[in-house]
């Protein structure tokens, strides 16, 4: 009898671990469409349940695709919110505020003041715009303006590496959805050396998990050493992902600093889904704007009386836009 019970437990455990991609059987038409655009004018953020905040309003400076409620109710979009995971507004906050260099210009600010999420023996911090539980999005194209608070140049003086300070992340099977074959593409601000440096760069990596409790394993990564990230200056970021295997997936990112010329940072053909994925179902979860990093980075900035803050403006998001 014990052997039978063990066998049944093994079978049921195996079945539970074999959960396929959540949208595997969803019928899709992959037509190009703008999902949303905003300059964050006439936009409000309201604290909601579960350590989140919700958007409302219509940006009247734009003629269409400019209403947050319409975006959230789109048939391909699950939900849209600011996600914090834990903590309170004294520790981390997203706000609609005036551009520090032009107060009349409304922007979205992400700021972390202290670590607020427990992870093992350490802590970390998170503020992100989440577009989750989506369907039928195999291509993502977006443009957004990004400015790093001038204080963040302080990171260049640190005696430690900055291996992860995430600003964009795209999931093709997520850890929290209990799907098999978890995969993600992450863009970070990246300081690879110990000790003071003259430049900080963008870095992109793709990695996967063999199981939801396994360590992450690298698929590919690249550092954009051809562009020194400016501080206190607006940059337009152009970003594109195409779901595919190592021969058909694509990641592209370019940056145009204010008053400068466009620089292509990454143009990568490689897998943007798990190598063992049998039923690719698009980017079901992604954070098109994000500030996420370790307690070491947060405390270094805090101890130096420096602001760890990102500003975002003029966001345009498309689904299935060929590029």
N, C-alpha and C positions, 0 to 999 in steps of 0.2 A: 504493500500500500504506500509506503514512504517513497518508493521508487516512482510510483505512478504520480504521486503529488509533485515530486521534484520535476518529473518530465513535463507535467502540465504547466507548472510555474515557468519552466524554461521556454515552453512554446508560447505562453501568453506574454512573457517578457520580450521574447523575440518579435512578436507581432507588434507590441506597443512601440518598440524601437524602429519599426519599419514604416512608420507613418510617412506617407509620401507628401510631396509638395501640396500645400493647402488648396491651390487653385488648379490642380492637375486636370480636373475634368470640366473646368469652366470653358464654355465656348466664347471665343474672342474674335473681334474684328480689329485689326491693328492699323487703325487710321490715325494719321497725324492730327493733333489737336492741341491748341493752347489750353492748359488747365486753369491758369491763374496768372495775374500780374498785379503788382502793388508797389507803390512808393511809400507805403505805410502812412499816407495821409488819411485822416478821418478813421483811424484804426484804434480799436480799444482792446485791452487785455484784461480779462476778469479771472481771478483765481477760482478754480474749480475743484472737484474732488480728486483724490489720489495724487496729491502733490503735482498738479498740472495747472495750466492756465489756458483759457480759450479766447480765440480771436472773434471780433465782430467789426462791422463797418464796411463802407464802400469808398474806395478811392476815386473821388469825382474828377481827379485830374486825368484819369484814363477813361477811355470810352467803352470798354467792354472787358469781360473776364476779370472784374475788379471787385467783386462782392465776396466776402469771406464765407457767408452762408451758402452761396451757390457753389463755391469750391468744395466745401465740406460735403455737400449733398450730391456731388458728381457720382455717377454710377461706377466709375473706376476707382474712386477714392474711398477708403474706409473711414478714417478720422484724422483730424488735423489739430494739433495742440502744441503748447510748450510743455515739454517733459523735464522734470527735475529729479525724479525718482525718490528723493527724500529731502529733508531740510526745511528751512524757512527763509523768508525774504531778507533776513539779516545775513544769511550765508550765501545765497545765490538769488539772482533775479533777472528776469527778462522785462524790459520796459519799452514803451513807445516814448521817445524823448527827442529833444532837439539835437541836431548835429552840433557837436562842440565847436565846430568852426563856422557854423552857419545856423543859428538857432531857429530860423524860420523853416528849415528843412527837417521834416519829421523822419526819424529813422528808428530801427529796432536795435536795442542794445542788449547784449548778453554779458553779465558780470558775475564772477565768482569771488567772494570775499574770504571764505574759509572752507575747508573740506567738510562735506555733509553726508557722504554715503559710505557706510562701512563695507569693507571688502577684505575679509580675513583679518590679518593683523594691521592692515593699513586702511586709509580712507581715500576718497577721491571726490571730484566735483563734476557736476553736469548741468548744463542748460542747453536745450536743443529744441528745434522746431521739428516735430515728428509728423510724417505723412505715412500712416501705417494701415495695414489690412487692405491693401490695394489689390486690384485685379487688372489683368490684361495690359500691363505696362512693361513691355520688353525693351523699350528705348526711353531714356530720360535725357532731356536737353534743358539746360537752364542757364540763365545769365543772372548775376547778382553783383552788386557793389559791396565791397568789404573794406573796412578800415580797422587797423589794430590801434588801440590806444597807444600814444607815444611812450607811456610808461613800460610797455612790453619790450622795448629795446633793452631793458634791464636784464632780460634773459640772456643776452649776448655776453654779459659779464660773469655769468654763473660758472662755478668751477665744476659743475656736473653736466652730463648730457641731458638733452630734452628729447627722448625717443618717441614720446607721444603727447601731442597737444592737438586733439582732433577738431577739424573745422567742417568736414563733410563725411557722411558715411552712408553706404548703400548695401542693403541686405538682400541676398537671394537665398531664402530660407533663413529664418531668424532663430536665435537660441531660445527665446521666450515662447515661440509658437510650437515647440516640441516637434518640429519637423526633422526628418533625416537629412543628412548632407547639407549642413549649415555652411554658409559662405558669405563673405562680405568684402567690399572694397572701401578702403579708408584713406582719407587725405589728412595729413598732419602738418603742423609746423614742426620743423625738425632741426635740432642741433646735435650733430653726430659726434662732436669732439668734447672732451673734458677741458675745462679752462676757458678763458675768454676767446671769443671769435669775432670776426669782422662782419659775418653774414649769417642769417638764418634762412633756410630754404623750405619750399614745399616738398613733401614726400608722399608718394602713394604706395600702398601695398594691398595685395589680395591674399587672404588666408582662409582656412577652412578648419573645421573640426571633424574628427572621425565619429564623435558622439558628443552629446550635450554636456558631458562632464569631463571631456578630454581637453588637453591643451590645444591651443591654436597652432596650426602648422602653416608655414609660408608657402604660397604658390608663386608669387612674383612681387617685386618691389622696385622702385626707382626714385632717385632724388633729383630734383631740378636744380642742379648747380649752376645753370645758366641764368638764374634770376635771384637777386638778393631782395628778400621781402622788405618793403619799406614800412616804417612805423609812422602813424599819424597822417597817412596819405591814402586817399581812396584808390582802390583797384577794382576794375571790372573783371569778374571771373566768368569765363565761359566754360561749361562743363558738359560732357556727353558720355553716356554709357549705352552700350548695346549688349544685351544678353547673348552669350554664345560660348562655344567651347574654345580650346586653345587656338583654333584656326579662324574662328569667326567672331569671338567676343572683342569688344573694343572699349578702350577708355581714352578720352581726350580731355585736356584741360589747357586753357590759355589764359593769360592775364594781360590787361592793359592798364598800367598805372596812369593816374590822372596826369594829363599833359605829356604822356609818353607814347611809345609804340607798342603794338601787340607782340607778346612773346609766347610762343607755343612751349609749354612746359612738358607735356606728356602727349604722346600719340602712340598708344600701345595696342597691338593686336595680341590678345591672349585670352585665357578663359575668364569670364565674368560670372561663372556658375561653377558649382562643385564638379570636379572631374568625373565623378561617378553619378552625376544627375541623370536620371532616366526620364524625367518629365519636367523640363524647364517651364516655369510658369510666371516669369517676369520678376520685377523688383517689387515684392510685396510690402516691404518696409524700407523707408529711407529717411535720413535726416539731412535735408538740403542746406541747413545752417546749424552749426553746432559749436559748442565750447565744452570740452571734456578732457580732463587731465588728472594728474596724480596729486596726492597730498604734498609731495615734495615740491612740485612746481608752485602750487597754491601758497604754501607756507613761505617759500622763498620770496614770492612777490609781496605777501602780507607783511613779513618781517622787514622788508625793505620799504614799507609804506608806499607801495606801487600798486596801480590798478591793473587787474587782469580783466580786460574788457574788450569785446569786439562790437563793432557797429556794422549794420547791414542796411542796404537800401536798394530800391529799383530791382525787385525780383521778378523774373519771368520764368514760368515753368511750362514745359510742353511734354506730352506723351507721344511716343512712337514717331518722333520727328527724325527723319533720315538726315544724316549729316556726312 
